[in-house]
């Protein structure tokens, strides 16, 4: 899926109050705000996901963390897990082995492959389509983002304001 970065600009008082907090506390406040907005968006994306025996919906995951290359930036990622442990509990591709003859080799080589579509591949084909296979695009992720992004920015701003106020009150009480 496409990555999109959003910068929160404006709200000078909110920004100054965030800068006044200790670094550790500011990161906690930011991560908390991004997580709340991310959970709201994850619910909306799960509701909009195409129905495929619920494999895609149950494979959707949320991760909120600092970026590796810039520890001052907090990122929220919604992704589709392809692994059995982190993905859909009912996703079990059938594993099989296949014998084939390769010229110039003695005996048939054996290699393993899996039969079945992973939820992440299925989600991508639903979003963008596969014209070569006659599958039209049925976007579900991008329209959800376009519909929800303003509400998500409001959630982030409200949560930042609430958390900064609570941290300031806690600092005054101590």
Backbone as ProteinMPNN parsed JSONL, in Angstrom:
{"seq_chain_A": "XXXXXXXXXXXXXXXXXXXXXXXXXXXXXXXXXXXXXXXXXXXXXXXXXXXXXXXXXXXXXXXXXXXXXXXXXXXXXXXXXXXXXXXXXXXXXXXXXXXXXXXXXXXXXXXXXXXXXXXXXXXXXXXXXXXXXXXXXXXXXXXXXXXXXXXXXXXXXXXXXXXXXXXXXXXXXX", "coords_chain_A": {"N_chain_A": [[0.834, -1.16, 0.0], [0.315, 2.356, -0.247], [2.544, 4.755, 1.169], [2.127, 7.481, 3.336], [3.007, 10.539, 4.608], [2.197, 12.669, 7.275], [2.277, 15.91, 8.43], [1.908, 17.749, 11.35], [1.052, 20.935, 11.52], [0.844, 24.305, 12.687], [-1.153, 25.468, 15.451], [0.442, 26.753, 17.488], [0.624, 27.111, 20.288], [0.143, 24.544, 21.246], [2.309, 23.208, 20.157], [4.445, 24.545, 21.443], [3.92, 23.839, 24.095], [4.308, 21.102, 23.943], [7.025, 21.019, 23.329], [8.0, 21.964, 25.707], [7.826, 19.861, 27.421], [9.603, 17.082, 28.917], [11.894, 15.109, 26.98], [11.446, 12.303, 26.93], [8.881, 12.156, 27.991], [7.464, 13.676, 26.119], [7.716, 12.061, 23.851], [6.248, 9.853, 24.725], [3.697, 10.989, 24.982], [3.222, 11.748, 22.309], [3.32, 9.241, 21.037], [1.154, 8.006, 22.245], [-0.987, 9.572, 21.292], [-0.786, 9.119, 18.523], [-1.225, 6.364, 18.473], [-3.883, 6.167, 19.356], [-5.277, 7.468, 17.27], [-4.485, 5.766, 15.22], [-5.676, 3.319, 15.984], [-8.353, 3.991, 15.672], [-8.442, 4.442, 12.906], [-7.714, 1.889, 12.022], [-9.953, 0.36, 12.769], [-11.828, 1.49, 10.991], [-10.691, 0.781, 8.518], [-10.753, -2.008, 8.669], [-13.509, -2.381, 8.632], [-14.052, -1.557, 6.045], [-12.692, -3.339, 4.475], [-12.572, -5.853, 1.908], [-14.722, -8.715, 1.966], [-13.521, -11.872, 2.583], [-13.831, -14.509, 3.647], [-13.038, -13.486, 6.031], [-10.264, -13.42, 6.259], [-8.543, -11.352, 5.355], [-9.379, -9.165, 6.911], [-8.782, -10.037, 9.51], [-6.055, -10.196, 9.35], [-5.069, -7.654, 9.308], [-2.962, -5.268, 10.818], [-1.609, -3.062, 13.373], [1.001, -0.799, 14.016], [2.823, 1.276, 16.068], [5.523, 3.34, 16.416], [8.858, 4.715, 16.926], [10.724, 6.165, 14.239], [13.433, 4.462, 12.684], [15.631, 5.799, 11.545], [15.26, 8.416, 12.318], [14.777, 9.268, 15.377], [13.138, 11.13, 16.528], [10.761, 11.215, 15.253], [7.525, 9.932, 15.247], [5.833, 7.156, 14.11], [2.956, 5.686, 12.638], [1.809, 2.663, 11.488], [-0.222, 0.816, 9.365], [-0.674, -2.4, 8.424], [-0.746, -5.476, 6.481], [-0.499, -8.558, 7.777], [1.454, -11.309, 6.799], [2.348, -13.583, 7.908], [1.89, -16.74, 9.594], [1.87, -16.694, 12.37], [1.489, -13.981, 13.073], [-0.547, -13.29, 11.482], [-3.693, -13.989, 9.973], [-5.639, -16.237, 11.88], [-6.875, -18.399, 10.665], [-5.528, -18.756, 8.321], [-3.915, -20.956, 6.433], [-1.777, -21.947, 4.281], [-1.661, -24.507, 1.852], [0.913, -26.718, 1.823], [3.07, -28.204, -0.487], [4.959, -30.562, -2.424], [6.761, -30.661, -5.456], [7.619, -32.459, -8.313], [9.899, -32.136, -10.9], [11.336, -32.166, -14.144], [14.522, -31.283, -15.084], [16.502, -30.295, -17.695], [19.733, -31.67, -18.292], [20.296, -32.378, -15.713], [20.731, -34.967, -13.315], [18.233, -37.089, -12.437], [15.039, -36.146, -11.053], [14.619, -32.854, -9.781], [13.476, -31.678, -6.603], [11.235, -29.429, -5.239], [9.714, -27.214, -2.874], [6.557, -25.623, -2.619], [3.879, -23.307, -2.031], [0.331, -23.481, -2.032], [-2.293, -21.325, -2.475], [-3.641, -18.101, -1.578], [-2.012, -15.456, 0.002], [-3.057, -13.254, 2.632], [-1.989, -10.618, 2.408], [-1.248, -10.395, -0.271], [-3.692, -10.827, -1.515], [-5.122, -8.583, -0.553], [-3.726, -6.517, -1.813], [-4.224, -7.085, -4.52], [-6.973, -6.696, -4.536], [-7.128, -3.967, -3.974], [-5.645, -2.676, -6.078], [-6.132, -4.182, -8.349], [-5.77, -6.683, -10.975], [-5.117, -6.507, -13.989], [-4.104, -8.187, -16.005], [-5.07, -10.627, -15.337], [-7.735, -10.318, -15.414], [-8.944, -9.176, -13.181], [-10.657, -6.607, -11.792], [-9.865, -3.387, -10.312], [-10.721, -2.818, -6.967], [-10.833, -0.533, -4.958], [-10.283, -0.097, -1.476], [-8.743, 0.623, 0.734], [-7.477, 3.151, 0.231], [-9.75, 4.909, -0.342], [-10.906, 4.839, 2.216], [-8.934, 6.065, 3.735], [-8.945, 8.663, 2.581], [-11.48, 9.472, 3.33], [-11.349, 9.459, 6.144], [-9.138, 10.988, 7.041], [-9.197, 13.718, 7.947], [-10.687, 13.555, 10.315], [-8.952, 11.94, 11.751], [-6.717, 13.606, 12.099], [-7.9, 15.489, 13.774], [-8.375, 13.873, 16.022], [-5.735, 13.323, 16.774], [-4.822, 15.917, 17.427], [-6.602, 16.585, 19.552], [-6.004, 14.553, 21.4], [-3.29, 15.046, 21.866], [-3.475, 17.606, 23.056], [-4.998, 16.976, 25.372], [-3.295, 15.117, 26.679], [-0.956, 16.63, 27.048], [-1.92, 18.621, 28.743], [-2.593, 17.052, 30.971], [-0.05, 16.104, 31.643], [1.211, 18.502, 32.3], [-0.286, 19.315, 34.53], [0.308, 17.214, 36.238], [3.03, 17.702, 36.57], [2.978, 20.149, 37.898], [1.766, 19.399, 40.264], [3.684, 17.823, 41.399]], "CA_chain_A": [[0.0, 0.0, 0.0], [1.091, 3.589, -0.347], [2.917, 5.424, 2.41], [1.838, 8.895, 3.298], [3.437, 11.202, 5.827], [1.405, 13.848, 7.609], [2.914, 16.791, 9.401], [0.957, 18.597, 12.057], [1.576, 22.294, 11.628], [-0.142, 25.172, 13.31], [-1.32, 25.209, 16.875], [1.719, 27.14, 18.094], [0.587, 26.883, 21.73], [0.269, 23.103, 21.427], [3.694, 22.865, 19.834], [5.302, 25.057, 22.519], [3.685, 23.022, 25.283], [4.949, 19.802, 23.687], [8.471, 21.24, 23.419], [8.339, 22.221, 27.105], [7.892, 18.588, 28.133], [10.849, 16.327, 28.803], [11.926, 14.339, 25.733], [10.814, 11.001, 27.135], [7.453, 12.39, 28.192], [6.916, 14.15, 24.844], [7.591, 10.878, 22.98], [5.137, 9.049, 25.23], [2.468, 11.708, 24.632], [3.053, 11.63, 20.864], [3.014, 7.848, 20.694], [-0.205, 7.75, 22.716], [-1.911, 10.236, 20.366], [-0.741, 8.408, 17.238], [-1.845, 5.046, 18.665], [-5.34, 6.32, 19.414], [-5.738, 7.741, 15.907], [-4.249, 4.55, 14.447], [-6.712, 2.327, 16.306], [-9.592, 4.462, 15.039], [-8.323, 4.183, 11.468], [-7.706, 0.44, 11.82], [-11.357, -0.083, 12.802], [-12.473, 1.916, 9.742], [-10.134, -0.014, 7.417], [-11.29, -3.367, 8.798], [-14.905, -2.347, 8.205], [-14.11, -1.349, 4.6], [-11.96, -4.398, 3.771], [-13.441, -6.814, 1.233], [-14.973, -9.938, 2.73], [-12.93, -13.061, 1.961], [-13.799, -15.435, 4.781], [-12.453, -12.702, 7.114], [-8.804, -13.567, 6.324], [-7.912, -10.049, 5.199], [-9.707, -8.331, 8.07], [-8.071, -10.495, 10.706], [-4.61, -10.057, 9.137], [-4.69, -6.243, 9.418], [-2.247, -4.995, 12.055], [-1.229, -1.678, 13.66], [2.275, -0.66, 14.725], [3.201, 2.665, 16.323], [6.872, 3.34, 16.968], [9.74, 5.757, 16.419], [11.442, 5.778, 13.031], [14.807, 4.026, 12.963], [16.623, 6.782, 11.105], [15.003, 9.695, 12.99], [14.086, 8.862, 16.595], [12.213, 12.167, 16.975], [9.521, 11.075, 14.485], [6.715, 8.782, 15.632], [5.134, 6.687, 12.924], [1.925, 4.669, 12.804], [1.752, 1.863, 10.271], [-1.242, -0.222, 9.278], [-0.174, -3.331, 7.426], [-1.385, -6.784, 6.437], [0.483, -9.559, 8.16], [1.423, -12.491, 5.944], [2.826, -14.75, 8.637], [0.867, -17.505, 10.294], [1.819, -16.31, 13.775], [0.954, -12.643, 13.235], [-1.61, -13.064, 10.512], [-4.999, -14.56, 10.198], [-5.518, -17.545, 12.509], [-7.353, -19.469, 9.793], [-4.741, -18.794, 7.095], [-2.999, -22.08, 6.401], [-1.581, -22.369, 2.895], [-1.347, -25.924, 1.699], [2.271, -26.905, 1.332], [3.202, -29.415, -1.287], [6.226, -30.657, -3.149], [6.515, -30.912, -6.867], [8.748, -33.042, -9.024], [10.005, -31.632, -12.251], [12.534, -32.617, -14.841], [15.337, -30.199, -15.591], [17.484, -30.846, -18.635], [21.119, -31.593, -17.866], [20.432, -32.814, -14.324], [20.394, -36.366, -13.082], [17.09, -37.242, -11.537], [14.163, -34.977, -10.96], [14.775, -32.04, -8.581], [12.266, -31.528, -5.811], [11.163, -28.143, -4.56], [8.454, -27.002, -2.164], [5.855, -24.371, -2.87], [2.591, -23.297, -1.349], [-0.855, -23.217, -2.831], [-3.213, -20.472, -1.731], [-3.242, -16.702, -1.628], [-1.782, -14.834, 1.3], [-3.926, -12.08, 2.8], [-1.38, -9.375, 1.936], [-1.322, -10.398, -1.737], [-5.099, -10.671, -1.834], [-5.491, -7.188, -0.302], [-3.126, -5.678, -2.848], [-4.955, -7.311, -5.765], [-8.282, -6.062, -4.413], [-6.952, -2.508, -4.025], [-5.124, -2.191, -7.358], [-6.575, -5.027, -9.439], [-4.792, -7.448, -11.752], [-5.703, -6.481, -15.331], [-3.666, -9.326, -16.812], [-5.865, -11.788, -14.943], [-9.142, -9.956, -15.491], [-9.463, -8.738, -11.889], [-10.709, -5.136, -11.733], [-9.497, -2.762, -9.038], [-11.803, -2.492, -6.043], [-10.129, 0.147, -3.866], [-10.917, -0.079, -0.171], [-7.864, 1.269, 1.704], [-7.294, 4.566, -0.108], [-10.962, 5.695, -0.078], [-11.085, 4.946, 3.658], [-7.998, 7.099, 4.178], [-9.437, 9.97, 2.134], [-12.685, 9.782, 4.098], [-11.082, 9.544, 7.575], [-7.915, 11.696, 7.433], [-9.473, 14.932, 8.72], [-11.089, 13.122, 11.659], [-7.754, 11.427, 12.413], [-5.933, 14.764, 12.527], [-8.595, 16.045, 14.933], [-8.114, 12.978, 17.154], [-4.348, 13.542, 17.193], [-4.741, 17.227, 18.087], [-7.316, 16.513, 20.83], [-5.266, 13.679, 22.311], [-2.082, 15.775, 22.262], [-3.887, 18.645, 23.992], [-5.402, 16.349, 26.627], [-2.128, 14.514, 27.321], [-0.05, 17.699, 27.482], [-2.541, 19.231, 29.928], [-2.453, 16.114, 32.088], [1.368, 16.089, 32.03], [1.505, 19.792, 32.957], [-0.929, 19.27, 35.846], [1.119, 16.285, 37.02], [4.293, 18.357, 36.864], [2.706, 21.179, 38.903], [1.431, 18.731, 41.524], [4.888, 17.2, 41.974]], "C_chain_A": [[0.892, 1.242, 0.0], [1.394, 4.156, 1.04], [2.609, 6.895, 2.257], [2.222, 9.498, 4.639], [2.594, 12.447, 6.028], [2.187, 14.644, 8.637], [1.83, 17.628, 10.047], [1.589, 19.961, 12.198], [0.464, 23.182, 12.168], [-0.255, 24.819, 14.78], [-0.041, 25.526, 17.635], [1.751, 26.876, 19.604], [0.781, 25.403, 22.04], [1.705, 22.652, 21.183], [4.65, 23.327, 20.932], [5.152, 24.226, 23.791], [4.336, 21.649, 25.138], [6.466, 19.924, 23.815], [8.911, 21.48, 24.868], [8.439, 20.935, 27.92], [9.277, 17.97, 28.0], [10.761, 15.437, 27.564], [11.186, 13.018, 25.864], [9.302, 11.142, 27.253], [6.789, 12.849, 26.893], [6.744, 12.983, 23.871], [6.428, 10.006, 23.411], [3.795, 9.672, 24.835], [2.19, 11.578, 23.128], [2.67, 10.227, 20.441], [1.593, 7.483, 21.095], [-1.24, 8.363, 21.757], [-1.953, 9.51, 19.022], [-1.399, 7.029, 17.338], [-3.363, 5.143, 18.682], [-5.911, 6.584, 18.025], [-5.577, 6.497, 15.035], [-5.289, 3.484, 14.711], [-8.05, 2.706, 15.687], [-9.569, 4.162, 13.542], [-8.338, 2.686, 11.176], [-9.125, -0.12, 11.846], [-12.074, 0.277, 11.502], [-11.983, 1.083, 8.558], [-10.664, -1.44, 7.468], [-12.742, -3.428, 8.331], [-15.024, -2.232, 6.685], [-13.451, -2.475, 3.807], [-12.934, -5.356, 3.1], [-13.562, -8.1, 2.043], [-14.414, -11.126, 1.956], [-12.751, -14.123, 3.043], [-13.04, -14.818, 5.948], [-10.933, -12.826, 7.225], [-8.111, -12.212, 6.26], [-8.162, -9.175, 6.426], [-8.944, -8.751, 9.316], [-6.565, -10.374, 10.563], [-4.144, -8.608, 9.228], [-4.093, -5.972, 10.793], [-1.894, -3.513, 12.15], [0.084, -1.682, 14.421], [2.585, 0.826, 14.842], [4.556, 2.654, 17.008], [7.649, 4.526, 16.412], [10.408, 5.244, 15.14], [12.877, 5.415, 13.385], [15.82, 5.112, 12.651], [16.422, 8.157, 11.73], [14.148, 9.416, 14.217], [13.112, 9.928, 17.1], [10.868, 12.077, 16.262], [8.806, 9.797, 14.925], [5.833, 8.424, 14.45], [4.082, 5.658, 13.312], [1.745, 3.985, 11.468], [0.615, 0.862, 10.381], [-0.811, -1.113, 8.131], [-0.955, -4.64, 7.486], [-0.309, -7.818, 6.723], [0.335, -10.791, 7.27], [1.834, -13.746, 6.69], [1.683, -15.464, 9.33], [0.752, -17.049, 11.741], [1.187, -14.935, 13.961], [-0.224, -12.369, 12.335], [-2.917, -13.686, 10.939], [-4.872, -15.945, 10.828], [-5.993, -18.689, 11.611], [-6.6, -19.528, 8.464], [-3.724, -19.919, 7.195], [-2.808, -22.494, 4.939], [-1.203, -23.835, 2.851], [0.046, -26.043, 1.12], [2.323, -28.226, 0.58], [4.593, -29.45, -1.894], [5.903, -31.051, -4.581], [7.789, -31.474, -7.486], [8.743, -32.503, -10.438], [11.3, -32.13, -12.857], [13.254, -31.41, -15.401], [16.398, -30.814, -16.482], [18.893, -30.659, -18.096], [21.344, -32.017, -16.427], [20.087, -34.286, -14.236], [19.258, -36.429, -12.081], [16.261, -35.972, -11.453], [14.43, -34.175, -9.685], [13.426, -31.874, -7.881], [12.294, -30.155, -5.148], [9.777, -27.972, -3.953], [7.843, -25.669, -2.586], [4.526, -24.426, -2.149], [1.475, -22.923, -2.296], [-1.809, -22.404, -1.97], [-2.738, -19.039, -1.785], [-3.097, -16.16, -0.219], [-2.673, -13.609, 1.411], [-3.312, -10.785, 2.28], [-1.431, -9.28, 0.42], [-2.757, -10.17, -2.179], [-5.54, -9.219, -1.663], [-4.956, -6.256, -1.365], [-3.863, -5.841, -4.179], [-6.347, -6.684, -5.706], [-8.17, -4.546, -4.568], [-6.603, -2.021, -5.428], [-5.577, -3.004, -8.564], [-5.421, -5.785, -10.082], [-5.336, -7.549, -13.17], [-5.305, -7.675, -16.193], [-4.479, -10.579, -16.509], [-7.354, -11.488, -14.924], [-9.767, -9.531, -14.176], [-9.473, -7.217, -11.849], [-10.302, -4.63, -10.353], [-10.76, -2.464, -8.24], [-11.181, -1.816, -4.817], [-10.946, 0.163, -2.576], [-10.057, 0.669, 0.852], [-7.781, 2.776, 1.458], [-8.571, 5.385, 0.104], [-11.246, 5.856, 1.427], [-10.177, 6.027, 4.221], [-8.515, 8.486, 3.822], [-10.644, 10.417, 2.967], [-12.355, 10.099, 5.565], [-9.954, 10.488, 7.981], [-8.164, 12.963, 8.24], [-9.869, 14.59, 10.157], [-9.876, 12.607, 12.439], [-6.862, 12.562, 12.901], [-6.571, 15.438, 13.733], [-8.349, 15.196, 16.184], [-6.706, 13.196, 17.68], [-4.227, 14.858, 17.956], [-5.417, 17.197, 19.454], [-6.539, 15.683, 21.846], [-3.968, 14.336, 22.775], [-2.425, 16.845, 23.297], [-4.246, 18.077, 25.356], [-4.183, 15.805, 27.381], [-1.134, 15.566, 27.815], [-0.616, 18.391, 28.717], [-2.37, 18.35, 31.143], [-1.012, 16.067, 32.574], [1.746, 17.377, 32.756], [0.917, 19.829, 34.357], [-0.137, 18.354, 36.781], [2.453, 16.891, 37.44], [4.109, 19.417, 37.946], [2.423, 20.561, 40.279], [2.665, 18.159, 42.195], [5.839, 18.177, 42.573]], "O_chain_A": [[2.098, 1.148, 0.229], [0.586, 4.041, 1.961], [2.803, 7.482, 1.192], [1.801, 9.01, 5.688], [2.31, 13.184, 5.084], [2.697, 14.085, 9.608], [0.945, 18.151, 9.371], [2.568, 20.12, 12.927], [-0.715, 22.831, 12.105], [0.474, 23.964, 15.282], [0.497, 24.674, 18.341], [2.781, 26.467, 20.141], [1.493, 25.047, 22.979], [2.242, 21.819, 21.914], [5.562, 22.592, 21.311], [6.134, 23.944, 24.479], [4.855, 21.101, 26.11], [7.118, 19.028, 24.351], [10.064, 21.227, 25.215], [9.06, 20.916, 28.983], [10.028, 18.297, 27.081], [9.667, 15.056, 27.149], [10.388, 12.66, 24.998], [8.544, 10.353, 26.69], [5.662, 12.447, 26.603], [5.749, 12.917, 23.15], [5.7, 9.475, 22.571], [2.877, 8.973, 24.409], [1.054, 11.327, 22.725], [1.8, 10.041, 19.59], [0.906, 6.748, 20.385], [-2.253, 7.733, 21.451], [-3.026, 9.311, 18.451], [-2.053, 6.581, 16.397], [-4.051, 4.308, 18.096], [-6.919, 5.987, 17.645], [-6.438, 6.206, 14.204], [-5.742, 2.812, 13.784], [-8.795, 1.839, 15.23], [-10.556, 3.686, 12.982], [-8.919, 2.262, 10.177], [-9.465, -0.98, 11.034], [-12.836, -0.528, 10.967], [-12.775, 0.719, 7.689], [-10.989, -2.02, 6.433], [-13.159, -4.406, 7.71], [-15.976, -2.743, 6.095], [-13.632, -2.559, 2.592], [-13.999, -5.646, 3.647], [-12.621, -8.515, 2.719], [-14.79, -11.357, 0.807], [-11.635, -14.57, 3.308], [-12.463, -15.536, 6.764], [-10.365, -12.369, 8.217], [-7.187, -11.953, 7.032], [-7.244, -8.519, 6.919], [-8.509, -7.902, 10.093], [-5.853, -10.443, 11.565], [-2.94, -8.353, 9.228], [-4.644, -6.392, 11.81], [-1.88, -2.799, 11.147], [0.269, -2.465, 15.353], [2.608, 1.547, 13.844], [4.721, 2.034, 18.058], [7.165, 5.249, 15.541], [10.628, 4.044, 14.982], [13.465, 6.006, 14.291], [16.765, 5.321, 13.412], [17.329, 8.989, 11.679], [12.924, 9.334, 14.112], [12.333, 9.657, 18.014], [9.93, 12.788, 16.624], [9.403, 8.721, 14.969], [5.171, 9.283, 13.866], [4.3, 4.851, 14.216], [1.552, 4.638, 10.442], [0.503, 0.144, 11.375], [-0.607, -0.649, 7.009], [-1.722, -4.88, 8.418], [0.672, -7.929, 5.987], [-0.777, -11.257, 7.021], [1.688, -14.853, 6.172], [0.643, -14.872, 9.617], [-0.349, -17.018, 12.29], [0.424, -14.734, 14.907], [-0.839, -11.307, 12.427], [-3.188, -13.875, 12.124], [-4.074, -16.755, 10.357], [-5.557, -19.827, 11.781], [-6.995, -20.277, 7.57], [-2.772, -19.829, 7.97], [-3.581, -23.296, 4.415], [-0.498, -24.332, 3.73], [0.321, -25.522, 0.039], [1.703, -29.217, 0.967], [5.313, -28.452, -1.867], [4.891, -31.695, -4.856], [8.893, -31.008, -7.204], [7.699, -32.429, -11.087], [12.243, -32.472, -12.145], [12.66, -30.603, -16.116], [17.107, -31.737, -16.08], [19.213, -29.621, -17.515], [22.484, -32.014, -15.962], [19.253, -34.788, -14.989], [19.347, -35.864, -10.991], [16.734, -34.874, -11.748], [14.467, -34.758, -8.602], [12.372, -31.928, -8.515], [13.305, -29.778, -4.555], [8.794, -28.518, -4.454], [8.558, -24.709, -2.872], [4.101, -25.493, -1.704], [1.66, -22.149, -3.235], [-2.092, -22.787, -0.835], [-1.556, -18.784, -2.013], [-3.951, -16.379, 0.64], [-3.01, -12.991, 0.401], [-4.033, -9.933, 1.761], [-1.636, -8.193, -0.122], [-3.011, -9.406, -3.111], [-6.244, -8.678, -2.516], [-5.636, -5.317, -1.778], [-4.101, -4.861, -4.885], [-6.847, -6.193, -6.719], [-9.01, -3.917, -5.211], [-7.199, -1.06, -5.916], [-5.419, -2.552, -9.698], [-4.252, -5.554, -9.769], [-5.948, -8.555, -13.528], [-6.092, -8.125, -17.026], [-4.561, -11.486, -17.337], [-8.15, -12.31, -14.47], [-10.992, -9.52, -14.053], [-8.411, -6.594, -11.868], [-10.384, -5.354, -9.361], [-11.736, -1.929, -8.766], [-11.022, -2.442, -3.769], [-12.152, 0.407, -2.595], [-10.606, 1.296, 1.758], [-7.99, 3.575, 2.371], [-8.495, 6.47, 0.681], [-11.764, 6.887, 1.856], [-10.587, 6.81, 5.077], [-8.523, 9.384, 4.664], [-10.798, 11.601, 3.265], [-13.027, 10.935, 6.169], [-9.815, 10.772, 9.171], [-7.391, 13.254, 9.153], [-9.44, 15.254, 11.1], [-9.783, 12.814, 13.649], [-6.31, 12.488, 13.999], [-5.864, 15.91, 14.624], [-8.139, 15.733, 17.272], [-6.497, 13.25, 18.892], [-3.599, 14.908, 19.013], [-4.869, 17.728, 20.42], [-6.428, 16.062, 23.012], [-3.584, 14.203, 23.937], [-1.733, 16.973, 24.308], [-3.849, 18.627, 26.383], [-4.057, 16.012, 28.588], [-0.539, 15.408, 28.881], [0.132, 18.714, 29.64], [-2.04, 18.833, 32.226], [-0.767, 15.996, 33.779], [2.514, 17.348, 33.717], [1.56, 20.326, 35.281], [0.066, 18.668, 37.954], [2.946, 16.624, 38.536], [4.969, 19.577, 38.813], [2.79, 21.119, 41.313], [2.701, 18.021, 43.418], [6.886, 17.784, 43.088]]}, "name": "protein", "num_of_chains": 1, "seq": "XXXXXXXXXXXXXXXXXXXXXXXXXXXXXXXXXXXXXXXXXXXXXXXXXXXXXXXXXXXXXXXXXXXXXXXXXXXXXXXXXXXXXXXXXXXXXXXXXXXXXXXXXXXXXXXXXXXXXXXXXXXXXXXXXXXXXXXXXXXXXXXXXXXXXXXXXXXXXXXXXXXXXXXXXXXXXX"}
